[in-house]
Structure formats: C-alpha cells, structure tokens
Amino acid sequence: MNWPHSIVGREAWQAAAARLQAGELCLLGLWGEPGCVHMALMQSTSNECSVLSLACESGRYPSVGRLHAPAQRLERAARDLYGLEPEGLADARPWLRHGGAYAFLPTEGESLHQIPVGPVHAGIIEPGHFRFTASGETVVRLEQRLGYAHKGVEALMAGASLERAAQLAARVSGDSTVGFSLAYARAVEAALALEAPPRAHWLRALMAELERLANHLGDIGAVCNDAALSIMHAQCGQLREQVLRAAQACFGHRLMMDCVVPGGVLRDLPADGERLLRALLALVRAEFPDLVEVYDNTASLKDRTVDTGILTPALARQFAAGGFVGRASGRNFDARRTPGYAPYDKLAFEVPVVQAGDVNARVWIRIREVEQSLLLIDAILRGLPPGSICVPASPRAGEGVALVEGFRGDILAWVRIGAGGGVERCHLRDPSWFQWPLLEAAIEGNIVADFPLCNKSFNCSYSGHDL
Amino acid sequence: MRRLLLRNFVRGPLTEAAPAPDDAALAELASRVNQAARRRLGRTLAIREVDAGSCNGCELEIHALGNVLYDLERFGLRFVASPRHADVLLVTGPVTHNMREALERTYRATPDPKWVVAVGACGRDGGVFAASPACVGGVSAVVPVDLHIPGCPPTPLDLLRGLIALLEGVSVT
C-alpha cells in the first residue's frame, strides 16, 4: 500500500518538472530535509502516485516552481527551513521565516491605492497578512504574506516518538485534527507495514465524516453571515454545536483530538453512541433542508454569492486544488476514492462536482457534502464491524506516505521512521498550500467588500499551511 | 424562510443557563484587579481576540461562544474589531516568533486599564510546541497575563466560566 519511491538524478527531477508544467502530472507536495528534497506526484489521468527524491549537492536543486507555479511557495518554505536553494526560482524572498522588511510585489498604474490587512484581523481569525492593491473599489491585485503561525512542527517532529509526533500532527490545524491524525497514522502504518483492525478503519471514517459535517455547517453559516444573513449563521451554528456535542459524548473530545493514532483509534463508540449519533442525524435531517431552502431562495444573498470570486477550472486543475475549492471548479478528485482507503471502498457515496467556480458553487458543494456525510454516517453505523480498535506498533525502520481526504481537501503525510522506532522526518502538507494562491486569482476584479465572502468560501488554514 | 421563522417562534430560545464562574480563575484574579479599574468598567467588557500562532482549535471554540446556545453577549461580553476599543486581550497560541511583534503592538494599542487572558495549553506555556525554536512559548513571556483558561482547546463552557470570573472579578467589589 506504499507508493513507489525513486531516488533520482537532476535530469529525471527536471523531466518531472516539465511533465508537471505540461499537465501530465499533479503536484501533491514538495518538501525538504537537510541535503535532500522530495516531491510527491500523481499522474493526471491514471491517478497513480509516487515520490521522487533528489540529493542536493551543496544544498542546491533545479527549481520546479520555475516551470510549475504551484511549487513556488513550497520551495520558498524548504529554503527557509533547510537552506535548500531552488536554482532558477526568481522569487528570493523568505516565506515562513520572517524578520526584516518584506518586499511586496510592485504595482504601477494611475490612482491605485494599497490596503494592508493583518496579521491581527478584525474578527476571530488566524494571523496572516493581505496586501490589496485597489483601483477604487476593485481589487487589482491581492498578495498574501503567510507564515505568522509557523510553529516549527517539522523541527519538533524530527526525533520525536511516534506518540509525541501523533500529538503534533493532531495540532497542525485544529479544524482538521481528525484528518491530520488520520494522514499521519496511515503514513506510519505504511512505513511499519501495520494494518489497523477493521473496526478502527470504520471508526476513523465516522470521526472524519463528523469533522466534515461540523466544518461544512460552520462554513455555510459563516459565508451567509459575511453577506449579512445572520439567521443562517445562527441556525448553522446551532447544528454545528450539536455535532461537536455528539463528538464529545462519543469520543470524549469536541474536536476528536488525539483519537486517531498509528495502529487504530484510542476511543471506541460507547454503548449509547449509536443512539446519540442517530439522534444527531435526525436533527440535522429535520432542520438542514429548511436552511438550504433559505439559502436557495434569498435573492439578496444569491446576489452576493453568484458570480463572485470565480476560480477557473484551468487554474484549479493546474494547482491540483483539493476539496470543495477544486470540486466547485470542475476538478473531480476525492482522496477517499483515489487512491482510496478503507472503509470507503465498502461505502457508497457521491462526489459532487460543479463547474461554475464562484462562491455560490463552493457553498453548494458543501451543502451536497453535508448530505453525503449524513448518508455515510448512517451507513457506517449500520456496517460498523466488531472487534479490537487498536493494534500495537512494533518498531522498525521504514518510510511511508498517505493521502487522505480532510474536510478541506487531500492531506498528504510522509514519514520516515528510524531504526530506534522514532520519527526521523515527517512532512504534513495541508490542502491550503494549493488553495491559498488560487484565492489571490479568484479575488482579482472583485470589489474589496466581497473579499470576506471569497475568503470564507475558500476557508484556507493558516496554521496548517504555516506548520 | 417563513417556515424557519415560525418554527423558531414556536420552540422558543435555545440559549442555555449561565454557568457558575470558575473558582480557580476568581482566585487568580482576586489579587490583580484594583478597585478603581472595577468602577470604571462597570459590568461590560470588550474583548479583542489575538491568535498568536494557535492551531485554530481555540478559535473554533471561541467562535462557538457566539452561537445561540452560549450567547456570550448576554453577559455584557462582546468581541470588538480593534484593540483600541478593547478592555481584554484574549490571546491564543504558543506565540510564534513571527507573531511576537504583532502581539506586543496589539498590547500597546490597547488602552489602560486592560487585562490579558491567555487561552489554552499553548497560551500558558507553549503546550506541545513549548520546545520549538520557532515559538516564544506562552503568552506571559511577551505580555503580562492576568488569567489563564486551560484546555486543548478549552470548551466553550470553560471559556465562559473563565470570562464570567473575569467579569465578576472586575465588576464586583
């Protein structure tokens, strides 16, 4: 179940970069470690995944970002963290390592003005800086500066025990704690050739769908709130709260943090768990359709979301945008299906895809995914196999990689375990790496006042990106 | 929309009863809050949230304070958009080096009297990120902290108890 891994020379590395540029491959991740750079790739047509590694002589390697823009921020991050220089990358500015003045891209033209926002925002939001250049009300360019939430996760991972690394993985992005724990656990299991028991797979999927449900409900309400329809925010917030309370009652934590570990899960569904979750399903099924109807029939709301912040299918494809961002712009990809993992191979579900790419499309994808998650939770409760929920990990050296579908999109995890059984290196790639740059493109030509709406419809993670 | 409004009218408010203030938080506050400041503020506090590099778990639960079940504003507690309007800074995260200056500047921009509440395991001492070279490790390493609300993340009820304790500590003599 591990992916093919090749150690390549500079020619093969550059050939892969050219195939990325040609659209034959999708970039799943690019990361470094001292003296070496890695790249995870997926064939555009067959969805076959692989990892390439290149030793960096004197700390240099041929830039992929020079040919394939989605790699640029990843290469800047690898330079900041490991001193690896991407040869040919025009952008010499730091990304995760701050300190000193930052040169924003120059903008020239008549009557342009700049609006700096952040890192401390007006709402309860994560830290990041947005530099808008506007002509009157119209955004001519948005440039993001991220890295404010950089906590040095990879440095802490290096040399950590499997348990400690699992705690760190669970805190890469709190809203995707189940997704990141699952990605990390599956990568460790691939490295150790360990198979979690069937019941653990099903419980993991149950938690992952609850996480998706809670986040999508919150996002749908928040997008409507940014268009001043606060009743949707109140109603969705109430439903979200009930999901979190059910999670607390079933798994002992509202966000289900630290529940998924290598080898399985730590919490089993309690005796009354099924009853609680069935009550939750009944509540959401009773109330959610009315909210969808309000969303669909409020003209003043649709006026804000339709044709706002359009992301073109071509860009979504180029950046291999995951999750609702990609699926609202025609990219039919869901890691639960391809490469796919247990128990989704035994569960029937639809992956909604639309082409429009605007805020409205991203809301509708979430609405459809809420409905799918309700069906999945129902099916998981019916099919949950009996048995143990965790097997112990026996230490051995190895390398593993995994791709799982968090609520935001595909999360990549790569881990190398040393002979002592601890983590030597671990890289976790949030879906936001390939979604943040697209927000810059989607806002172009929109009015400044629509930025909160666009931003919320993307809902990228700052912490997950900044690591 | 009509059906939704009618249903909400019939079933009445969903807002739940207020929790008691946190005793530990009251004790921590008792020594810090002076009489003059209490009189000046009355029974309302304006809160400015600052994410100093959290994983966003704390933000999710702080957000939840605003939902109809907890309804933070009925206690006279409200979130404001600028530190210039704030009495309280609610700070999350292990304080990354990249956020240190922003936190210091936000603190300086907040008028006196002011209180700082450090939220979560990270806010107390850096939590799981304590050893990181990229983090300062704990809010109190950068600005003086009046109250800690523990948890990873603290639940909305934990947050509410801590904030009500702050309100009581500030406004009751």
Boltz contact constraints between the chains, C-beta under 6 A:
constraints:
  - contact:
      token1: [A, 98]
      token2: [B, 98]
      max_distance: 6.0
  - contact:
      token1: [A, 119]
      token2: [B, 102]
      max_distance: 6.0
  - contact:
      token1: [A, 120]
      token2: [B, 50]
      max_distance: 6.0
  - contact:
      token1: [A, 120]
      token2: [B, 102]
      max_distance: 6.0
  - contact:
      token1: [A, 120]
      token2: [B, 106]
      max_distance: 6.0
  - contact:
      token1: [A, 122]
      token2: [B, 81]
      max_distance: 6.0
  - contact:
      token1: [A, 124]
      token2: [B, 49]
      max_distance: 6.0
  - contact:
      token1: [A, 124]
      token2: [B, 59]
      max_distance: 6.0
  - contact:
      token1: [A, 124]
      token2: [B, 62]
      max_distance: 6.0
  - contact:
      token1: [A, 124]
      token2: [B, 63]
      max_distance: 6.0
  - contact:
      token1: [A, 126]
      token2: [B, 51]
      max_distance: 6.0
  - contact:
      token1: [A, 126]
      token2: [B, 56]
      max_distance: 6.0
  - contact:
      token1: [A, 127]
      token2: [B, 51]
      max_distance: 6.0
  - contact:
      token1: [A, 127]
      token2: [B, 99]
      max_distance: 6.0
  - contact:
      token1: [A, 147]
      token2: [B, 98]
      max_distance: 6.0
  - contact:
      token1: [A, 148]
      token2: [B, 98]
      max_distance: 6.0
  - contact:
      token1: [A, 148]
      token2: [B, 99]
      max_distance: 6.0
  - contact:
      token1: [A, 149]
      token2: [B, 53]
      max_distance: 6.0
  - contact:
      token1: [A, 150]
      token2: [B, 96]
      max_distance: 6.0
  - contact:
      token1: [A, 150]
      token2: [B, 98]
      max_distance: 6.0
  - contact:
      token1: [A, 150]
      token2: [B, 134]
      max_distance: 6.0
  - contact:
      token1: [A, 151]
      token2: [B, 53]
      max_distance: 6.0
  - contact:
      token1: [A, 151]
      token2: [B, 96]
      max_distance: 6.0
  - contact:
      token1: [A, 151]
      token2: [B, 129]
      max_distance: 6.0
  - contact:
      token1: [A, 151]
      token2: [B, 132]
      max_distance: 6.0
  - contact:
      token1: [A, 151]
      token2: [B, 134]
      max_distance: 6.0
  - contact:
      token1: [A, 151]
      token2: [B, 135]
      max_distance: 6.0
  - contact:
      token1: [A, 152]
      token2: [B, 132]
      max_distance: 6.0
  - contact:
      token1: [A, 152]
      token2: [B, 133]
      max_distance: 6.0
  - contact:
      token1: [A, 152]
      token2: [B, 134]
      max_distance: 6.0
  - contact:
      token1: [A, 156]
      token2: [B, 132]
      max_distance: 6.0
  - contact:
      token1: [A, 167]
      token2: [B, 128]
      max_distance: 6.0
  - contact:
      token1: [A, 168]
      token2: [B, 128]
      max_distance: 6.0
  - contact:
      token1: [A, 171]
      token2: [B, 55]
      max_distance: 6.0
  - contact:
      token1: [A, 171]
      token2: [B, 128]
      max_distance: 6.0
  - contact:
      token1: [A, 174]
      token2: [B, 55]
      max_distance: 6.0
  - contact:
      token1: [A, 174]
      token2: [B, 56]
      max_distance: 6.0
  - contact:
      token1: [A, 174]
      token2: [B, 57]
      max_distance: 6.0
  - contact:
      token1: [A, 175]
      token2: [B, 56]
      max_distance: 6.0
  - contact:
      token1: [A, 175]
      token2: [B, 60]
      max_distance: 6.0
  - contact:
      token1: [A, 234]
      token2: [B, 68]
      max_distance: 6.0
  - contact:
      token1: [A, 237]
      token2: [B, 67]
      max_distance: 6.0
  - contact:
      token1: [A, 238]
      token2: [B, 68]
      max_distance: 6.0
  - contact:
      token1: [A, 241]
      token2: [B, 67]
      max_distance: 6.0
  - contact:
      token1: [A, 241]
      token2: [B, 69]
      max_distance: 6.0
  - contact:
      token1: [A, 255]
      token2: [B, 57]
      max_distance: 6.0
  - contact:
      token1: [A, 290]
      token2: [B, 3]
      max_distance: 6.0
  - contact:
      token1: [A, 290]
      token2: [B, 4]
      max_distance: 6.0
  - contact:
      token1: [A, 294]
      token2: [B, 1]
      max_distance: 6.0
  - contact:
      token1: [A, 294]
      token2: [B, 4]
      max_distance: 6.0
  - contact:
      token1: [A, 463]
      token2: [B, 55]
      max_distance: 6.0
  - contact:
      token1: [A, 463]
      token2: [B, 56]
      max_distance: 6.0
